[in-house]
Amino acid sequence: MATLAVTRRFDLTDAQWARLEPLLPAARRPGRPSKWTKRQLIDGIRWRARVGAPWRDVPPCYGSWQAVYGLFRRWQRAGAWQKITTGLQALADDAGLIGWQVGVDSTIVRAHQHAAGAARRPQAQAESPGGVRTEPADHALGRSRGGWTTKLHLACEQGRRMLSLVVTGGQRGDAPQFEAVMAGIGVPRPGPGRPRTRP
């Protein structure tokens, strides 16, 4: 396995990459092979998610910003990110790293000022949101005391690993979302059998 010099403090280590690589979707794109490795592009996506910068500001050591964004969107539309997360949860549970004492909480995220102009019909947007889940009609934006906000309802295990996520408008209450958050927990087990859904 070829290794990549870690260019930044939070890039994937060789051990992390060895766990992650088997869970990645197989490359099926026709045409010329990419100049950048999947590892570089994924590190670019992780850098952007951690820093919160625009896509165009992704450092060139991760590849062109178009390639980084293109991989992110392709996998988002195909549901690959959800499959990767589920696969990592299954590995963690199999290794006994998930403590099944579950905590449920929520947090509010202030929407960017440009979110106020979002189209009301997601299917009428120039670029469809895509993905495996349908975009809510309100784009998970709601008016609260802080203006346009989104609320993240999470279920996490005692090691702070996320088990379930529900995204709603910022004005939504926590208690009505409890059942949806708990219903979203589903950690697959190795081999046959249903996923584990309850603490």
Helices and strands as residue ranges (DSSP letters): H 14-20, G 21-23, H 38-51, G 55-57, G 60-62, H 65-78, H 80-94, E 103-110, G 113-117, G 122-124, E 142-144, E 147-156, E 162-169, G 175-177, H 178-183
